[in-house]
Amino acid sequence: MDTVKPIPDPARDGQRSSYAMQVEALYRTHYPALVSYLRCRLQSEPDAQEVAQETYVRLLTLVQPTQVNDLRAYLFRIATNLAVDRLRSQTVRTRWVHESASESPPMTTLTPERQAMAVEQLQNLRRTLREMPPKTSHAFVAYMIEGRDFGVIARAMHLSERMVRYHVTRALVLCRTRVDDLE
């Protein structure tokens, strides 16, 4: 696999901190091990790569990096915490989707005013979904309503995960625009 080497910039290289160079060296030596570790915990290669990337970003943006004694250990601690957070959010999302599907609140408990607002919002969402391009609408529903993972949606739609994220983001922007227009 070919790797892209950055063009040397003497002005910029002179400003690189030793900490940034330590993190770069850590990345070069431990990235594959970190992704493997995360893959075992998350049961997903795309999630593992995403969490690994976020881990390095967090490591690079430390406020006081000099207080860290063992960068490798800290790297894996950050990755573990991010993986746990991701698993928790997936669990909460899955639980919410299942509870929402099985238990819808009776419409009689809503005041007539709130019921009318809810119906109007639902109609607006349906109208907005119909106006979206099919791929954008499909990706949005699969991610936001069905709670599917970007990787699963990408495979089903024969797209890259990046394109699925693009479509979901685009749908969110369109929905936000519609809500702002109504308000």
Number of C-alpha atoms within 10 A of each C-alpha: 3 4 5 6 6 6 6 8 8 8 8 8 9 8 8 10 9 9 14 14 11 13 18 14 12 15 18 10 12 15 16 13 12 22 22 18 17 24 19 11 15 17 12 16 15 17 20 22 18 14 24 28 17 15 23 18 12 14 19 15 11 11 9 7 13 9 9 11 9 8 17 15 11 14 20 18 13 18 25 19 13 17 22 14 12 15 14 12 12 15 12 12 17 15 13 13 16 13 11 11 10 9 9 8 9 7 11 8 9 12 10 11 8 12 14 12 12 14 11 12 15 12 12 16 16 11 12 16 19 11 12 17 11 12 16 21 19 18 27 26 16 16 17 14 11 15 17 17 17 21 19 15 20 17 12 10 14 11 13 14 18 12 16 26 19 15 21 23 15 17 23 16 12 17 17 12 13 16 13 9 8 9 6
